Amino acid sequence: MTPTPLHILMVAAENDALPGAKVGGIGDVVRDLPPALAVLGCTVTVVLPGYGFLAHRPGAHTLTRLPVGFGGTRTEVELFEVPARHAQAGVRHIVIEHPAFAHGGRIYCDDPPDRPFATDAGKYALLCAAVAEATVNGQFGHVDVLHLHDWHAAFLTILRRFHPGFAPLRALRCVVTLHNLALQGVRPLRGHASSLEAWYPGLPWEPWAVLDPRWLDCVNPMAAAIRLADAVHAVSPSYAQEILLPSDVAGAGRYGGEGLEVDLQRARDEGRLWGILNGCEYPAPMPPPPEWPALLKLARGEVLRWAGAAGGPTVASAHFLAHARLGDWLERPRPATLLTSVGRMTDQKAALLLERSSDGRSALDAMLDALGPDGAWISLGSGDPAYERALVAASARHPNFVFLQGYSEPLSSALYAAGDLFVMPSSFEPCGISQMLAMRAGQPCLVHAVGGLRDTVEDGVTGFAFAGDGRSAQADALVLALYRALDARREPGRWQAMSTAAREARFLWEDSARACLVHLYHAG
């Protein structure tokens, strides 16, 4: 007899297989891991909220309407099957629609500091109740594994363990993937419309399973998932080790266990914690890098588009300065060394650039001084307004630097392909995809030796890695790493060898999927 294929039900907030359903790395993983598992004989169903727009995609069709108990009443959700942007044999994509999921098409909502995660936690608590109801009612067919991504899907572990009506879920193997422990979705236990007892009144939860270790009047869905899941998956081997340490021991950069290290140590001791590196797609052939004028014209066009989309009678200083700088560069030959960066402007991604080095300059200023007039640096991204302002100010001070405040998929792809050295000095990095995308285009990377950056970039072979004990030491090490890179750049043979090694490095989703089967799903 032919064995029945393993059926994995993935639940996530993002899924880049569906246009518009991605914000960050979760979307990449949920796009690429299911088809890799399908190649190995699994069937995969991916479920996420419809956010008020995904169910309207061409080819979407209704599966069912389903009553769900939530907030002390019965509410109705609607399930739709939606085609992926590219056909994926063995993979289904289902979205669940409800008015609570529609916030102007936004995947994540920003709540004020006095009620963090309130909106998102409520909608994802409803998502998990809907998925639990649909699963026990057979809407997804026979399921073998629940694979939950980050805190958004973690409420399912609480319902699986404590809700009497969802007891059948305990027969399914439950896996949780930790994409970023810095975000945990902590909310009050009670006393607020967005709280555990408001979402699931009467649920016989137990404190050991759901309480946040720091705020004992709060539920921590990420902590609950670590305690209750059968397997806990960190998205790189190094990240799986780093999260076992308290943040103040792991270093001045926030890349420890974020307060959950005791739970993670217990998971390790029980044989439930695994570090499995994410993969990367390697299309063949890779498109050629754009010529220097074409890159600048593409960037200028995107800056004008962002400025126009903003509306208003004035142009933001970031766009004004970027447009002028790119115009100046069009009159000059390609720089001897082109640095590139692509990423969100957040504490994780940008703090080390603004950290003061031992000579009093920020690391960014020191690096731009080292790069000199023969070099240039293009940085693409947006995020925290304070970091955006700091990068705009740096662009005003340094004629060899331009900050492009926005995001564009074509422009990011062009930067991966066109640059000589990709800079990614994250304070912590669970896995990272940008360094893999730069490397596959033949661009060596300058990275902080943490998490997935440590596992993918080999110092002196495919790039340059730095480390330091504390933020100031890390800033100094970052600047010194650029000096090492510039020295190597002056040796054409050595640089070509590094570029070739970066291009030939492989981090395959097939390898990640095989490891998931063996270690997470226990199917090997």
C-alpha positions in Angstrom: 0.0 0.0 0.0 1.2 3.5 -0.7 1.5 5.5 2.5 -0.9 8.4 3.0 1.0 11.7 2.4 1.6 13.7 5.6 -0.9 16.6 5.7 0.5 19.8 7.3 -1.8 22.6 8.3 0.2 25.9 8.4 -1.2 28.9 10.2 0.4 32.3 9.8 -0.2 36.1 9.6 1.6 36.4 6.2 2.0 34.4 3.0 3.9 35.8 0.0 2.4 33.2 -2.3 -0.6 35.6 -2.3 0.0 39.1 -3.6 -0.2 41.7 -0.9 0.0 39.2 2.0 3.7 39.9 3.0 5.3 42.3 5.4 8.5 40.5 6.3 10.3 37.2 6.5 7.3 35.2 7.7 5.8 35.8 4.3 8.9 34.4 2.5 9.0 31.2 4.6 5.3 30.5 4.2 5.6 31.0 0.5 8.6 28.8 0.0 8.6 26.0 2.6 5.2 24.4 1.6 6.2 23.7 -2.0 9.5 22.3 -0.8 7.6 20.0 1.5 5.2 19.0 -1.3 8.2 18.0 -3.4 9.1 15.5 -0.6 5.6 14.0 -0.7 3.6 16.1 1.8 0.4 18.0 1.2 0.2 21.4 2.8 -2.7 23.7 3.6 -1.8 27.3 4.4 -4.3 29.4 6.3 -4.2 33.1 7.2 -6.7 36.0 7.5 -8.1 37.5 4.4 -7.5 41.1 5.6 -10.6 42.2 3.7 -9.0 41.9 0.3 -7.4 38.4 -0.3 -10.8 36.7 -0.8 -11.4 39.1 -3.7 -8.5 37.9 -5.7 -9.3 36.5 -9.1 -10.0 32.8 -8.9 -10.9 32.8 -5.2 -14.0 30.8 -4.3 -16.0 30.2 -1.2 -15.6 27.0 0.7 -18.0 27.4 3.6 -19.4 29.7 6.3 -18.6 28.6 9.8 -20.0 29.7 13.2 -17.2 30.2 15.7 -17.4 30.8 19.4 -15.5 34.0 20.3 -15.9 36.8 22.8 -18.8 35.1 24.6 -21.0 34.9 21.5 -21.2 33.0 18.1 -19.9 34.9 15.1 -19.6 33.7 11.5 -16.4 33.5 9.4 -16.1 32.6 5.8 -13.4 30.4 4.3 -12.1 30.9 0.8 -9.6 29.0 -1.3 -7.3 31.4 -3.1 -4.9 30.6 -6.0 -1.3 31.3 -5.4 0.5 33.7 -7.7 2.4 30.7 -9.1 0.8 27.2 -9.2 2.1 25.0 -6.3 1.3 21.3 -6.7 0.3 19.8 -3.3 -0.3 23.2 -1.7 -3.6 24.9 -0.9 -4.0 28.4 0.2 -7.1 29.3 2.4 -8.0 32.7 3.8 -10.6 33.3 6.5 -12.6 36.4 6.3 -14.4 38.3 9.1 -15.0 42.1 9.6 -12.4 42.0 12.5 -9.7 41.1 10.0 -10.2 44.1 7.7 -8.2 47.2 8.7 -7.9 49.0 5.4 -5.9 46.1 3.9 -3.2 46.3 6.6 -1.7 43.1 7.9 -0.5 44.6 11.1 -2.0 47.5 13.1 -0.1 50.0 15.2 -1.7 50.5 18.6 -0.6 53.2 21.1 2.0 52.4 23.7 -0.6 52.0 26.5 -2.3 49.1 24.6 0.4 47.3 22.6 -0.9 44.5 20.3 -4.5 45.2 21.3 -5.9 45.2 17.7 -3.7 42.5 16.3 -4.0 40.1 19.3 -7.8 40.3 19.1 -7.9 39.4 15.4 -5.4 36.6 15.6 -7.1 35.2 18.7 -10.2 35.0 16.5 -8.2 33.5 13.6 -7.0 30.7 15.9 -10.5 30.0 17.2 -11.7 29.8 13.6 -8.9 27.5 12.5 -9.5 25.3 15.6 -13.3 25.1 14.8 -12.6 24.4 11.1 -10.1 21.7 11.8 -12.2 19.7 14.3 -15.1 20.0 11.8 -13.1 18.5 9.0 -13.0 21.6 6.8 -9.3 20.9 5.9 -9.7 17.1 5.7 -7.5 14.8 7.6 -4.6 16.8 9.3 -1.4 15.3 10.7 0.6 18.3 11.8 -0.3 21.8 13.0 2.6 24.1 12.1 2.1 27.6 13.7 4.2 30.6 12.8 5.1 33.1 15.5 2.8 34.6 18.1 0.0 35.3 15.7 -0.9 31.6 15.5 0.2 30.7 19.0 -3.2 31.0 20.5 -4.0 27.7 18.9 -1.7 26.0 21.4 -3.8 27.3 24.2 -7.1 26.3 22.6 -5.7 22.9 21.8 -4.6 22.3 25.4 -7.5 23.7 27.3 -10.7 24.0 25.2 -12.9 20.9 25.7 -14.4 21.3 22.3 -11.0 21.2 20.6 -9.7 18.1 22.4 -9.3 16.3 19.0 -6.5 18.7 18.2 -4.3 17.1 20.8 -4.0 14.1 18.6 -2.2 16.2 16.0 1.5 17.0 16.3 2.0 20.7 17.0 5.0 22.7 15.8 5.7 26.4 16.4 8.3 28.4 14.4 10.0 31.3 16.1 10.7 33.9 13.5 11.4 36.8 15.9 11.2 36.5 19.7 11.3 40.3 20.1 7.6 40.3 19.2 5.4 38.2 21.6 1.9 39.6 21.5 1.6 40.1 25.3 -1.9 41.1 26.4 -3.8 41.2 29.8 -5.5 38.1 31.2 -8.7 40.1 31.9 -10.1 43.5 32.3 -9.9 44.6 28.7 -11.8 43.9 25.5 -8.5 42.6 24.1 -7.6 40.0 26.7 -7.5 36.3 27.2 -10.7 36.0 29.2 -12.6 38.4 26.9 -11.7 36.3 23.8 -12.2 32.9 25.4 -14.6 33.3 28.4 -14.8 30.2 30.5 -11.7 28.7 29.1 -10.1 26.6 31.9 -6.6 27.8 31.3 -3.8 27.1 33.7 -1.2 29.8 34.9 1.9 27.6 34.2 1.0 27.5 30.5 -0.1 31.0 29.6 1.4 33.6 31.9 4.1 36.0 30.8 7.2 35.4 33.0 7.6 39.1 33.8 4.0 40.4 33.9 1.9 37.8 35.8 -1.3 39.5 35.0 -0.7 39.0 31.2 -1.0 36.2 28.7 2.1 35.6 26.5 1.1 33.6 23.4 4.7 33.1 22.4 5.6 31.7 25.8 2.5 29.5 25.7 3.5 28.1 22.4 7.0 27.3 23.5 5.6 25.5 26.6 2.8 23.6 24.9 4.1 22.7 21.4 5.6 19.3 20.6 8.4 20.9 18.7 9.9 24.5 18.8 11.7 25.6 15.7 14.1 28.5 15.6 15.0 29.7 12.0 18.7 29.2 12.2 21.1 27.0 14.3 22.9 30.0 15.8 19.6 31.7 16.7 18.5 28.5 18.5 21.6 28.9 20.7 21.4 32.6 21.2 17.8 32.5 22.5 18.9 30.3 25.4 20.7 33.2 26.9 19.3 36.2 28.8 19.4 39.3 26.6 21.8 41.1 29.0 24.2 38.1 28.8 23.9 37.7 25.1 25.2 41.2 24.5 24.2 44.8 24.4 22.4 44.0 21.2 19.0 42.4 21.8 19.5 38.9 20.6 19.0 36.7 23.6 15.8 34.9 24.8 13.8 38.1 25.2 12.7 37.0 28.7 11.7 33.5 27.5 15.1 31.8 27.9 13.9 29.6 30.8 11.1 28.2 28.7 13.5 27.8 25.8 16.1 26.0 28.0 13.3 23.6 29.2 12.3 23.0 25.5 16.0 22.2 24.7 16.4 19.9 27.7 13.2 18.0 26.6 14.5 17.6 23.1 11.9 19.9 21.6 14.0 22.8 20.4 15.5 22.7 16.9 17.5 25.3 14.9 16.8 24.8 11.2 18.0 27.4 8.7 15.6 28.9 6.3 16.3 28.5 2.6 16.4 30.7 -0.5 15.2 30.3 -4.1 17.8 30.1 -6.9 16.2 30.9 -10.2 18.2 30.2 -13.3 19.4 32.1 -15.0 19.8 35.1 -12.7 19.0 38.4 -14.5 22.1 40.5 -15.3 22.9 43.5 -13.0 21.7 46.8 -14.2 24.1 49.3 -15.6 24.9 52.3 -13.3 22.8 54.9 -15.2 19.9 52.4 -15.4 20.1 51.8 -11.6 20.1 55.5 -10.8 17.2 56.2 -13.2 15.2 53.3 -11.6 15.9 54.7 -8.2 14.9 58.3 -9.2 11.7 57.0 -10.7 10.8 55.3 -7.5 11.6 58.4 -5.4 9.3 60.5 -7.6 6.5 57.8 -7.3 6.8 57.9 -3.5 6.8 61.7 -3.4 3.7 61.8 -5.6 1.9 59.1 -3.6 2.4 61.1 -0.4 0.4 64.0 -1.7 0.5 67.4 -0.1 2.0 70.7 -1.3 5.6 69.9 -0.3 8.0 67.1 -0.9 9.6 65.3 2.0 13.2 66.2 2.6 14.2 62.5 2.2 12.8 62.4 -1.3 14.0 65.8 -2.3 17.6 65.0 -1.2 17.6 61.6 -2.7 16.3 62.8 -6.1 19.0 65.6 -6.2 21.8 63.2 -5.1 20.9 60.6 -7.7 20.9 63.3 -10.3 24.4 64.3 -9.3 25.6 60.8 -9.5 24.1 60.4 -13.0 26.8 62.9 -14.1 29.6 60.8 -12.7 31.0 57.4 -13.6 30.2 54.3 -11.5 32.0 54.4 -8.1 34.9 52.1 -7.5 33.0 50.4 -4.7 29.2 50.4 -4.4 27.7 49.5 -1.0 24.1 48.6 -0.8 21.6 48.0 2.0 17.9 46.9 2.0 15.9 46.6 5.1 13.5 48.1 7.6 14.8 51.1 9.6 14.3 49.6 13.0 16.4 49.2 16.2 17.2 45.7 15.1 18.5 46.7 11.6 19.9 50.2 12.1 20.9 50.8 15.7 24.6 49.8 15.2 24.9 52.2 12.3 24.2 55.1 14.6 26.1 53.8 17.6 29.1 55.9 18.6 32.4 54.3 17.9 35.5 54.9 20.1 36.5 58.1 18.2 33.1 59.7 18.8 31.7 59.4 15.3 28.8 57.2 14.5 29.7 54.0 12.8 27.8 55.2 9.7 29.8 58.4 9.6 33.1 56.6 10.1 32.2 54.1 7.3 31.3 56.8 4.9 34.5 58.6 5.6 36.4 55.4 5.0 34.5 54.8 1.8 35.6 58.2 0.5 34.7 60.0 -2.7 35.5 57.0 -4.9 32.8 55.0 -3.3 29.0 55.2 -2.8 26.4 53.7 -0.6 22.7 53.3 -1.5 20.4 52.4 1.4 16.8 51.4 0.8 14.1 51.1 3.5 11.7 52.8 5.8 10.5 52.4 9.4 11.1 54.2 12.6 10.9 57.9 12.0 13.9 58.6 14.3 16.1 56.3 12.2 14.7 57.7 9.0 15.6 61.2 10.1 19.1 60.2 11.1 19.8 58.6 7.7 18.4 61.6 5.9 20.8 63.8 7.9 23.7 61.5 7.1 22.8 61.7 3.4 23.0 65.5 3.8 26.4 65.4 5.4 28.0 62.8 3.0 27.9 63.2 -0.8 28.7 59.5 -1.2 25.5 58.3 0.6 21.9 58.3 -0.4 19.0 57.1 1.7 15.9 56.0 -0.3 13.0 56.2 2.1 10.6 53.6 0.9 10.4 50.2 -0.6 10.3 48.8 -4.1 10.6 45.2 -5.1 12.2 46.0 -8.5 14.6 48.5 -6.9 15.6 46.0 -4.1 16.3 43.3 -6.7 18.4 45.8 -8.7 20.4 46.7 -5.6 21.1 43.1 -4.8 22.4 42.6 -8.3 24.3 45.8 -8.8 26.2 46.3 -5.5 29.8 45.3 -4.7 29.3 44.8 -0.9 26.0 44.3 0.9 25.9 45.8 4.4 23.7 44.1 7.0 24.8 45.0 10.6 21.7 43.7 12.4 21.9 43.8 16.2 20.2 40.4 16.1 19.0 38.3 13.1 17.0 35.1 13.6 17.8 34.1 10.0 17.7 36.9 7.5 16.9 36.6 3.8 18.6 39.8 2.4 22.1 38.4 2.8 21.1 35.3 0.9 19.6 37.3 -1.9 22.7 39.5 -2.2 25.0 36.5 -2.2 23.1 34.6 -4.9 23.6 37.7 -7.1 27.4 37.5 -6.4 27.6 40.3 -3.8 29.7 39.5 -0.7 28.2 40.7 2.5 29.3 42.6 5.6 27.4 41.3 8.5 27.2 41.1 12.3 28.1 37.5 13.3 24.8 36.7 14.9 21.9 34.3 14.2 21.4 33.4 10.6 24.0 35.9 9.4 26.6 33.8 11.2 25.3 30.6 9.6 25.2 32.0 6.1 28.2 34.4 5.6 31.7 32.9 6.0 34.2 35.6 7.0 36.9 36.0 4.4 35.2 33.6 2.0 31.7 35.0 1.1 31.9 38.2 3.0 33.1 39.9 6.2 31.7 39.2 9.7 32.3 41.3 12.8 31.5 40.9 16.5 32.1 42.8 19.8 31.2 42.8 23.4 28.7 45.6 23.7 27.4 48.2 21.4 30.4 50.5 21.2 32.8 47.6 20.6 30.4 46.3 17.9 30.4 49.7 16.2 34.2 49.7 16.2 34.2 46.2 14.8 31.8 47.2 12.1 34.0 50.0 10.9 37.1 47.8 10.9 35.2 45.1 8.9 34.6 47.7 6.2 38.3 48.6 6.2 39.0 44.9 5.7 36.5 44.7 2.9 38.0 47.8 1.1 41.5 46.3 1.4 40.2 43.1 -0.2 38.5 45.1 -2.9 41.9 46.5 -4.0 42.9 42.9 -4.9 40.8 42.0 -8.0 41.6 38.3 -7.9 40.7 38.0 -4.3 37.5 39.9 -4.7 36.4 37.9 -7.7 37.0 34.7 -5.7 34.8 36.0 -2.9 32.1 37.1 -5.3 32.1 33.7 -7.0 32.0 31.9 -3.6 29.0 34.1 -2.6 27.2 33.3 -5.9 27.8 29.6 -5.5 26.7 29.3 -1.9 23.5 27.4 -1.5 20.9 27.4 1.2 18.2 25.2 -0.2 14.6 24.9 0.9 14.7 21.2 0.1 17.3 20.8 2.9 15.2 22.9 5.3 12.1 20.8 4.4 13.9 17.5 5.0 15.1 18.7 8.4 11.5 19.7 9.2 10.3 16.3 8.3 12.8 14.5 10.5 13.1 16.8 13.5 9.8 18.7 13.7 7.3 16.4 12.2 8.9 13.1 13.1 8.2 11.8 9.6 11.7 10.6 8.7 
